[in-house]
Amino acid sequence: MTKTLLISIFSLLITCAVYSQDVERIHRVGLRGIYRNDANAYWGAEFSYQVYLKGIRRLELDFGWLEATAWNLFQFTGIYQWQLIRKGGFSFYTGPGLGFGYASYGYGDGRFYGVLAANVGVDYTFRLPLQIGLDWRPEYSVLNDIEDDLTNQFAIAIRLAF
């Protein structure tokens, strides 16, 4: 009985020691809630995936849907990010990207479009496997403008880090 109790306590202490270390989490999966503004205001969400590449670099891939009164947008965006500040769980990042999508109008018409994007944001990864972030993504239309050449996208993200 005593031997089993000691082994259990020792196992618990080892487990706590291992999990209390700062673990570099390579992948993050979650959602970005979006507000986008050009000539129209859009609301929507994206499925978001981040993966660390090497050093301060990471890649973010987002696929989502935005809705306005005139049409719906379905868009895929890839952003190459540099984490300029990494302190504890906090990071400040920026980077360029590309996106493409489909604008679906209410009367059955639609068209494909392409954008050049930039991204600036901050995020914090807790000791729990959870990340929250805020970012700004200006996008410039390069193929089939859907409204204005330049749009601004603001987002809040919540991701599971593993």
C-alpha positions as CSV (number, residue, x, y, z in Angstrom):
1,M,0.0,0.0,0.0
2,T,2.7,2.5,1.0
3,K,4.8,1.5,-2.0
4,T,1.9,2.1,-4.4
5,L,1.2,5.5,-2.8
6,L,4.8,6.6,-3.1
7,I,4.9,5.5,-6.7
8,S,1.7,7.4,-7.4
9,I,3.0,10.6,-5.7
10,F,6.3,10.3,-7.5
11,S,4.5,9.9,-10.9
12,L,2.3,12.9,-10.2
13,L,5.3,15.1,-9.3
14,I,7.1,14.0,-12.5
15,T,4.0,14.8,-14.6
16,C,3.6,18.2,-13.0
17,A,7.3,19.0,-13.5
18,V,7.1,18.1,-17.2
19,Y,3.9,20.0,-17.9
20,S,5.0,23.1,-16.0
21,Q,7.9,23.6,-18.5
22,D,7.3,26.0,-21.3
23,V,6.4,23.7,-24.2
24,E,6.9,25.1,-27.7
25,R,3.6,24.4,-29.4
26,I,4.1,24.1,-33.2
27,H,0.4,24.0,-34.4
28,R,-2.6,26.2,-33.6
29,V,-6.1,25.6,-34.9
30,G,-9.1,27.8,-34.2
31,L,-11.5,30.5,-35.4
32,R,-11.1,34.2,-36.4
33,G,-14.1,36.4,-35.9
34,I,-13.9,39.1,-38.7
35,Y,-15.2,42.6,-39.3
36,R,-14.3,43.8,-42.8
37,N,-14.9,47.3,-44.1
38,D,-14.8,48.7,-47.6
39,A,-17.8,50.3,-49.3
40,N,-19.8,47.7,-47.4
41,A,-19.5,46.3,-43.9
42,Y,-18.9,42.5,-43.7
43,W,-19.1,40.1,-40.7
44,G,-17.9,36.6,-40.7
45,A,-15.6,33.9,-39.4
46,E,-12.6,31.9,-40.7
47,F,-11.2,28.6,-39.8
48,S,-7.6,29.4,-38.9
49,Y,-4.4,27.2,-38.8
50,Q,-0.9,28.4,-37.8
51,V,2.3,26.4,-38.0
52,Y,5.7,27.4,-36.9
53,L,8.3,27.0,-39.6
54,K,11.7,27.9,-38.1
55,G,13.0,30.6,-35.7
56,I,10.6,33.6,-35.7
57,R,8.7,32.5,-38.9
58,R,5.3,30.9,-39.1
59,L,2.6,30.4,-41.7
60,E,-1.1,31.1,-41.2
61,L,-3.8,29.6,-43.4
62,D,-7.3,30.9,-43.2
63,F,-10.5,29.8,-44.9
64,G,-13.7,31.7,-44.2
65,W,-17.0,33.2,-45.0
66,L,-18.1,36.8,-44.8
67,E,-21.6,38.2,-45.2
68,A,-22.8,41.7,-46.3
69,T,-26.2,42.9,-47.5
70,A,-25.2,42.7,-51.1
71,W,-23.3,39.5,-51.3
72,N,-21.4,36.7,-49.5
73,L,-17.6,36.1,-49.7
74,F,-15.8,32.8,-49.4
75,Q,-12.0,33.4,-49.1
76,F,-8.8,31.5,-48.6
77,T,-5.8,33.5,-47.4
78,G,-2.2,32.5,-46.7
79,I,0.0,34.8,-44.6
80,Y,3.8,34.4,-44.0
81,Q,4.5,35.9,-40.6
82,W,7.5,37.1,-38.7
83,Q,7.2,37.2,-34.9
84,L,9.1,40.4,-34.2
85,I,8.6,40.2,-30.4
86,R,8.3,36.9,-28.5
87,K,8.3,37.3,-24.8
88,G,6.8,34.6,-22.6
89,G,3.4,33.7,-24.3
90,F,3.1,37.2,-25.9
91,S,4.0,37.8,-29.5
92,F,3.8,40.7,-32.0
93,Y,3.9,39.7,-35.6
94,T,3.6,41.0,-39.2
95,G,3.9,39.6,-42.7
96,P,2.7,39.5,-46.3
97,G,0.2,37.2,-47.9
98,L,-2.1,36.3,-50.8
99,G,-5.7,35.4,-50.9
100,F,-8.4,34.4,-53.4
101,G,-12.1,33.9,-53.1
102,Y,-15.5,33.9,-54.6
103,A,-18.1,36.7,-54.2
104,S,-21.7,35.4,-54.5
105,Y,-24.4,38.0,-55.2
106,G,-27.9,37.5,-54.0
107,Y,-29.4,37.2,-57.5
108,G,-27.3,34.2,-58.5
109,D,-24.3,36.0,-60.1
110,G,-20.8,35.8,-58.7
111,R,-17.1,36.0,-59.6
112,F,-13.7,35.0,-58.4
113,Y,-11.2,37.6,-57.0
114,G,-7.7,37.8,-55.8
115,V,-6.0,40.0,-53.1
116,L,-2.6,40.9,-51.8
117,A,-2.7,41.1,-48.0
118,A,-0.6,42.3,-45.1
119,N,-1.0,41.3,-41.5
120,V,-0.2,43.0,-38.2
121,G,-1.2,41.6,-34.9
122,V,-0.6,40.5,-31.3
123,D,-1.4,37.2,-29.7
124,Y,-0.9,35.5,-26.3
125,T,-0.6,31.8,-25.7
126,F,-1.5,30.7,-22.2
127,R,0.1,27.8,-20.3
128,L,-3.1,26.0,-21.1
129,P,-3.2,25.1,-24.8
130,L,-5.1,28.2,-25.7
131,Q,-4.2,31.3,-27.8
132,I,-6.1,34.5,-28.2
133,G,-5.1,37.2,-30.7
134,L,-6.1,40.5,-32.3
135,D,-5.0,41.5,-35.8
136,W,-5.5,44.0,-38.7
137,R,-5.3,42.8,-42.3
138,P,-5.4,45.3,-45.1
139,E,-6.1,43.7,-48.5
140,Y,-5.6,45.1,-52.0
141,S,-7.6,43.7,-54.9
142,V,-5.4,42.5,-57.8
143,L,-8.0,40.5,-59.7
144,N,-11.7,41.3,-60.2
145,D,-12.3,44.1,-57.7
146,I,-15.4,43.3,-55.7
147,E,-16.0,46.8,-54.4
148,D,-13.0,49.0,-53.5
149,D,-9.3,48.3,-54.3
150,L,-8.4,48.5,-50.6
151,T,-10.3,46.8,-47.7
152,N,-9.5,46.6,-44.0
153,Q,-10.2,43.5,-42.0
154,F,-10.1,43.4,-38.2
155,A,-10.3,40.1,-36.3
156,I,-10.2,38.5,-33.0
157,A,-8.9,34.9,-32.9
158,I,-9.1,32.0,-30.5
159,R,-7.0,28.9,-31.2
160,L,-6.1,25.6,-29.6
161,A,-2.3,25.3,-29.4
162,F,-0.6,21.9,-29.6
